[in-house]
Each structure stands twice: as C-alpha cells, then as structure tokens.
Amino acid sequence: MDFAINLDPQAALPLYRQLYDELRSRILSGKLTPGQKLPSTRSLSKFLSISRSTVTQSYEQLLSEGYLHTTLGSGTFVCQQLPDDLNNAIPIQSTPHKPNSSIPLSTYGASLTDSAMFRLPDVTAEINFSYGRPALDKFPSYLWRKLLSRHCRFNPDVLNYTTDSMGYQPLREAIASYISRSRAVQCSPDQIIIVGGSQQALDLITRLVIDRGDWIAIEDPGYLGARRAFLAAGACLFPVPVDSSGAMVSHLTTGIIPNIKLVYVTPSHQFPTGALLSLKRRLELLAWAQKSGAMIIEDDYDSEYRYGERPIPALQGLDQGNSVIYVGTFSKVLFPALRLGYLVVPHNLTQVFSRAKWLCDRQSALLEQYALTDFINEGHLERHIRRMRSLYDQRRRSLVQSLSHLGERVKIIGENAGMHLMIKIDTALSDEEIVQRAALLGLGVGAANLYYLKNSPGGEFVLGYSELNEQQIQEGVQRLAKVVN
Ligand SMILES: Cc1ncc(COP(=O)(O)O)c(C=O)c1O
C-alpha cells in the first residue's frame, strides 16, 4: 500500500486533520487519481498505526467536501470531478445529451453529493420508534383551520410581501413573551427572527459566522442536521464528548484546542443522549466563550417536555456576554411541516441576520405567522403543550415499563425528557444486524452510531415514542425482545 504518510501525534493539528490535509493534497496533485480506490478505514488505520476513527473522520471530511465518494459495498473512491479543480473539470460521465450533468458544482454543491450524509431514515415499518415526530393526530387541526381562514378571508396583507424579513412583529412579541416566561430567555421582540425551522436558523448562523476551514465544536454524539450544515460550509469539526452531565466542556477549556468560532450545544436535552448540561458546565462554557470570543448556538428543540422535574432555564438566560444565539422551533410542539422556528440573536447581530434571511427567502410564509400569533396569544399553544406533555409522559412510562421486562441487558438512558429515549443493548450483534432483524419483524429502530463523529460504542439505539400509542409501544418492545434474544 503506497500510503506512507508522516503523521505527528505531538503536533497541535489533530491527526485526522493531518491525514485529511495529506490525502487532499495527493488528490489535488494527481498522485491519487480520479476513480482510484482508497484503502478501507480499517486497513489504513492498521497501516498507519492510528485509530480507525481518525481515518474515518478524515474520510468523512473529504466525502463531505466532494473529494471522495462511496459506493455501497464497493468502497471509497476519489471523485471524478474535484471541488478545487472545477475550472479544469472534465466530467467523465457527462454526455452532450444531458447538459445539466456537466454543470460544475460549487464547493458547497460538491459537498452535498455524498449520499451517505443525507441518508433518510426508513419510516415504512409497521411499528416505528422513529424519533422526533409529534402525535400529529392530537393536533387541534379544526382550531388551526379556523385561525388560518380567519386571516385568509379578511386580511389581504397575508398574501403580500412584507417589508420586515425578520417576521411578523406581533408574532415576535408573542414568542418573546412566551420564551421569557417558559424558558427564562432574556430578549426583546427586536432580537427575534422568524425562520423556516431550526434548520434554517443553523444555515443562517453558519453562513454569517463561518468561513471554510473555521472550527466549530459540536457535541459527540450530536444532531446530524447541525453537523451536515457545518460540514457543507467547509467547517472543521471539533468533537466534544458527552457524559451524563451533558457536553464535557473541559475539552474546550483545557489542553491544546484549535481556534473555535462556534459551539453547537443542546443543553436542555442533549441529542441523542438526553443528558442535561449541568449548571457548573453551563457557567464554564459561558465564561470560556466570553474569554475566547466564540459564539454558542443553543438548540432548544424540545425542552418543553420534561417529566417529573422542574423545567430548566435556557443557557441564554445566564449569558452576560452576548455569546449565545438561541434557536427554537415549533416542529416538536406543533408540527414539523409548519416550518416555523425562531432565532434570538444579540442586538448587534439583528441587522445582518435580517439581511441574510431576506437573501435566503425574503420572509417566512405570512398566513401561518398570523395564525400562530393568535394560537399563542389565545392560550392554545401552552394548553396544547400541557396536553402533549401528559400524553408523552404516559407513552414514555409505558415504554420504560415494557423495556424493563428485557432485563439487565437493556439499559435505558435519558428517559426524563423529550420525545425519545436511548437504550444501550448488551449484545454480540452488530447495530446493523439489529436494525435489519427488527425490520424483518416490521419494527423500525434507529442505531445511534450515525450520530457519532468519533468512535461509537455500538449497541445504542434511539427510540422515539411520541407518535406511538401504548399498544404499539408494548408490541414494539415485544418484537425488540425477539431481536435481541
Ligand atoms: C436536535 C434537534 N434540533 C432541531 C430539530 C428540529 O428541526 P426543525 O426545526 O428544522 O424541524 C431536531 C429535529 O428532530 C433536532 O433533533
């Protein structure tokens, strides 16, 4: 194998980054040719005497940036068309009859060609423990229809452009009041920007703060929606491990670390482990951010659902240094297809965010913003959340109870909040085998390994329960028992 590469474990640059740099330069110089197959992560790690996760991380970065592509079952190959070489790109598979296939992609576009990063969960199983889906059959659709038609019939403004890309002012007022009451977020309505869900919030933040090659610290394991947005922007990711008290902030505050510009955290309900970031770590994180100048993204995606514990105030409310950008969404408390969420940004950033939002899509749909304003102001939102909290609590208990029959081999993690929990199964089966065996029984379970940037310990699965009734939950766990036994 001609892959003799000098890596220096003492260097400030992490090993995966050194390997990434070397592979990238060999690709660009033509030493590694388009279409050439790379060694498997296992054999390269053995050859270089480094951990397999280091090689995986380098490959992942090259995949996401469009230098490599994978073909299921065949391996990893150098792309025919390279992101840094678009001017000279001769797309080998293009034909004159298909002009679009020869359009050279931007570096950003090329980074989106890795299908592995964008694999969608299979939700076709008869019983699906898919995570993050609210109980949509319990959403008061009649009420929503009434509010939509109220504004549609009598208010032509909802059909028009607005002059304010930050969102409908009364909605921003209603949200400011709701999150200061329920989440202790400190803000005024003029710090709020209405966006198309958390995903657009993450996209806008990345565009405004990150240049290619900048470092972002992310929880490991962590949310894929954030990781994808960051990698697509060409960021380098610095994994921060997670334990039962949330992200291990000491990994940011001690030792040799790169110059980190952004930190992405889910402090109220770490995704996917369910851990709550301790107060001590919150204060350490804020103090470090203030000192280092890094911005923190607080993704508060489902904090409305805590069971048997007091709600935990948002990190943003503790921030004295304008270091936190708070992200909220209505995807979990109402329904994901609504595509409405909000950002709370420090005062000095409101203008630039408002302009970025305008460039992106001018404004979020107005009719839904008007209806949502009434939904909040007339008390329906908090009533609906109370109802759903009680329903999800019943479903969660039912799941915990059913899982307890599986004995010591199945450990439950992070069950006190949210709409999912995690289990750790003590088994000789691989994650893939478990998912496949479950699928054969009509059961959908998601392995947590895809949420890990570095090594996944294996045997961990995310079980969403919010969408399933108690009978389905019990039946699902019985099928899971057949899989693991
Ligand atoms: C950690 C996290 N943040 C945010 C979201 C919601 O994203 P959106 O508001 O774009 O629907 C999810 C969805 O599952 C999530 O898991």
Ligand as a Chemical Component Dictionary entry (heavy atoms), coordinates in Angstrom:
data_LIG
# 
_chem_comp.id                   LIG 
_chem_comp.type                 NON-POLYMER 
_chem_comp.pdbx_formal_charge   0 
_chem_comp.three_letter_code    LIG 
# 
loop_
_chem_comp_atom.comp_id 
_chem_comp_atom.atom_id 
_chem_comp_atom.alt_atom_id 
_chem_comp_atom.type_symbol 
_chem_comp_atom.charge 
_chem_comp_atom.model_Cartn_x 
_chem_comp_atom.model_Cartn_y 
_chem_comp_atom.model_Cartn_z 
_chem_comp_atom.pdbx_ordinal 
LIG C1 C1 C 0 -31.523 18.496 17.970 1  
LIG C2 C2 C 0 -32.606 18.947 17.046 2  
LIG N1 N1 N 0 -32.733 20.241 16.761 3  
LIG C3 C3 C 0 -33.718 20.687 15.955 4  
LIG C4 C4 C 0 -34.627 19.829 15.393 5  
LIG C5 C5 C 0 -35.802 20.372 14.607 6  
LIG O1 O1 O 0 -35.502 20.824 13.392 7  
LIG P1 P1 P 0 -36.537 21.737 12.563 8  
LIG O2 O2 O 0 -36.961 22.878 13.431 9  
LIG O3 O3 O 0 -35.728 22.182 11.416 10 
LIG O4 O4 O 0 -37.701 20.888 12.180 11 
LIG C6 C6 C 0 -34.498 18.482 15.605 12 
LIG C7 C7 C 0 -35.412 17.580 14.907 13 
LIG O5 O5 O 0 -35.545 16.453 15.029 14 
LIG C8 C8 C 0 -33.483 18.027 16.471 15 
LIG O6 O6 O 0 -33.354 16.731 16.762 16 
# 
loop_
_chem_comp_bond.comp_id 
_chem_comp_bond.atom_id_1 
_chem_comp_bond.atom_id_2 
_chem_comp_bond.value_order 
_chem_comp_bond.pdbx_ordinal 
LIG C1 C2 SING 1  
LIG C2 N1 SING 2  
LIG C2 C8 DOUB 3  
LIG N1 C3 DOUB 4  
LIG C3 C4 SING 5  
LIG C4 C5 SING 6  
LIG C4 C6 DOUB 7  
LIG C5 O1 SING 8  
LIG O1 P1 SING 9  
LIG P1 O2 DOUB 10 
LIG P1 O3 SING 11 
LIG P1 O4 SING 12 
LIG C6 C7 SING 13 
LIG C6 C8 SING 14 
LIG C7 O5 DOUB 15 
LIG C8 O6 SING 16 
# 
